Amino acid sequence: MLVAAAAYAVTIAVQWLSIGSEPGEGLAAAAFVVVRFYGYDPYYAPTLRRFSDDGSVAPVWVYGLVLGLVVAAGLIMVRPHVGFPATAILLLVCLGTVFAMGAGH
């Protein structure tokens, strides 16, 4: 899954694919958080322990964040003045979540 996410990012970077014609269509931040959550934690190598295996971030947090991003993307379509700020806040939460996954090492 991580390889697929990296390949997707490369296709966007070299402009083979578009991130969408409407704001929020790509939801790349949500995909990155989920992929990172289920990726292996290099701190525990070579045991192949994942960030989702008794890590510092609960699965309910990750799925709630993804749900929030989906709702924010929908809000952009119907109420942009609410959807854009909500998306900006949730993107910062995504960043914090990714860093929190590796906290405590």
C-alpha positions as a Markdown table, in Angstrom:
| # | Residue | x | y | z |
|---|---|---|---|---|
| 1 | Met | 0.0 | 0.0 | 0.0 |
| 2 | Leu | 2.9 | 2.3 | 0.8 |
| 3 | Val | 4.4 | 1.6 | -2.7 |
| 4 | Ala | 1.0 | 2.5 | -4.3 |
| 5 | Ala | 0.8 | 5.8 | -2.3 |
| 6 | Ala | 4.4 | 6.6 | -3.4 |
| 7 | Ala | 3.6 | 5.8 | -7.0 |
| 8 | Tyr | 0.5 | 8.0 | -6.9 |
| 9 | Ala | 2.6 | 10.8 | -5.5 |
| 10 | Val | 5.1 | 10.4 | -8.3 |
| 11 | Thr | 2.4 | 10.5 | -11.0 |
| 12 | Ile | 1.1 | 13.7 | -9.5 |
| 13 | Ala | 4.6 | 15.2 | -9.3 |
| 14 | Val | 5.4 | 14.5 | -13.0 |
| 15 | Gln | 1.9 | 15.6 | -14.0 |
| 16 | Trp | 0.8 | 12.3 | -15.5 |
| 17 | Leu | -2.4 | 12.5 | -13.3 |
| 18 | Ser | -4.4 | 15.4 | -11.9 |
| 19 | Ile | -5.4 | 15.8 | -8.3 |
| 20 | Gly | -8.9 | 16.6 | -9.5 |
| 21 | Ser | -10.8 | 19.6 | -10.8 |
| 22 | Glu | -12.4 | 20.4 | -7.5 |
| 23 | Pro | -10.8 | 21.2 | -4.2 |
| 24 | Gly | -10.6 | 18.1 | -2.0 |
| 25 | Glu | -10.9 | 15.5 | -4.8 |
| 26 | Gly | -7.5 | 14.1 | -4.2 |
| 27 | Leu | -7.8 | 13.5 | -0.4 |
| 28 | Ala | -4.1 | 12.7 | -0.5 |
| 29 | Ala | -3.5 | 13.7 | 3.1 |
| 30 | Ala | -6.1 | 11.1 | 4.3 |
| 31 | Ala | -4.4 | 8.4 | 2.2 |
| 32 | Phe | -1.0 | 9.3 | 3.6 |
| 33 | Val | -2.2 | 9.2 | 7.2 |
| 34 | Val | -3.8 | 5.7 | 6.7 |
| 35 | Val | -0.8 | 4.4 | 4.8 |
| 36 | Arg | 1.6 | 5.6 | 7.5 |
| 37 | Phe | -0.6 | 4.2 | 10.2 |
| 38 | Tyr | -0.4 | 0.7 | 8.7 |
| 39 | Gly | 3.2 | 1.1 | 7.6 |
| 40 | Tyr | 6.1 | -0.5 | 9.5 |
| 41 | Asp | 7.7 | 1.4 | 12.3 |
| 42 | Pro | 11.4 | 1.6 | 11.5 |
| 43 | Tyr | 12.3 | 2.0 | 15.1 |
| 44 | Tyr | 11.4 | -1.6 | 15.8 |
| 45 | Ala | 13.1 | -3.1 | 12.7 |
| 46 | Pro | 13.5 | -5.9 | 11.9 |
| 47 | Thr | 10.4 | -7.1 | 13.8 |
| 48 | Leu | 7.9 | -5.6 | 11.3 |
| 49 | Arg | 5.9 | -3.9 | 14.0 |
| 50 | Arg | 3.4 | -1.5 | 12.5 |
| 51 | Phe | 2.4 | 2.0 | 13.8 |
| 52 | Ser | -1.1 | 0.5 | 14.2 |
| 53 | Asp | 0.3 | -2.2 | 16.6 |
| 54 | Asp | -0.3 | -0.7 | 20.0 |
| 55 | Gly | 1.1 | 2.6 | 18.9 |
| 56 | Ser | 0.5 | 6.1 | 20.2 |
| 57 | Val | -2.4 | 6.8 | 17.9 |
| 58 | Ala | -5.6 | 4.9 | 18.1 |
| 59 | Pro | -7.4 | 3.5 | 15.0 |
| 60 | Val | -10.5 | 5.4 | 15.9 |
| 61 | Trp | -8.6 | 8.7 | 15.7 |
| 62 | Val | -7.2 | 7.8 | 12.2 |
| 63 | Tyr | -10.6 | 6.8 | 10.9 |
| 64 | Gly | -12.3 | 9.8 | 12.5 |
| 65 | Leu | -9.8 | 12.0 | 10.8 |
| 66 | Val | -10.4 | 10.4 | 7.4 |
| 67 | Leu | -14.2 | 10.8 | 8.0 |
| 68 | Gly | -13.7 | 14.4 | 8.9 |
| 69 | Leu | -11.7 | 15.1 | 5.7 |
| 70 | Val | -14.4 | 13.4 | 3.6 |
| 71 | Val | -17.0 | 15.6 | 5.3 |
| 72 | Ala | -14.8 | 18.7 | 4.8 |
| 73 | Ala | -14.4 | 17.9 | 1.1 |
| 74 | Gly | -18.2 | 17.6 | 0.8 |
| 75 | Leu | -18.6 | 20.9 | 2.6 |
| 76 | Ile | -16.3 | 22.6 | 0.1 |
| 77 | Met | -18.9 | 21.7 | -2.6 |
| 78 | Val | -21.9 | 23.1 | -0.8 |
| 79 | Arg | -20.5 | 25.7 | 1.7 |
| 80 | Pro | -17.0 | 26.7 | 0.7 |
| 81 | His | -16.7 | 29.3 | 3.4 |
| 82 | Val | -17.0 | 26.5 | 6.0 |
| 83 | Gly | -15.3 | 23.7 | 4.0 |
| 84 | Phe | -12.1 | 25.4 | 3.3 |
| 85 | Pro | -11.2 | 26.4 | 6.9 |
| 86 | Ala | -12.3 | 23.0 | 8.1 |
| 87 | Thr | -10.0 | 21.4 | 5.5 |
| 88 | Ala | -7.1 | 23.6 | 6.5 |
| 89 | Ile | -7.5 | 22.7 | 10.2 |
| 90 | Leu | -7.8 | 19.0 | 9.4 |
| 91 | Leu | -4.7 | 19.1 | 7.2 |
| 92 | Leu | -2.8 | 20.4 | 10.2 |
| 93 | Val | -4.3 | 17.7 | 12.3 |
| 94 | Cys | -3.1 | 15.2 | 9.7 |
| 95 | Leu | 0.4 | 16.6 | 10.1 |
| 96 | Gly | 0.3 | 16.3 | 13.8 |
| 97 | Thr | -1.1 | 12.8 | 13.6 |
| 98 | Val | 1.7 | 11.6 | 11.4 |
| 99 | Phe | 4.3 | 13.0 | 13.8 |
| 100 | Ala | 2.5 | 11.6 | 16.8 |
| 101 | Met | 2.7 | 8.1 | 15.3 |
| 102 | Gly | 6.4 | 8.1 | 15.8 |
| 103 | Ala | 6.4 | 9.8 | 19.2 |
| 104 | Gly | 7.9 | 8.1 | 22.2 |
| 105 | His | 10.9 | 6.6 | 20.5 |
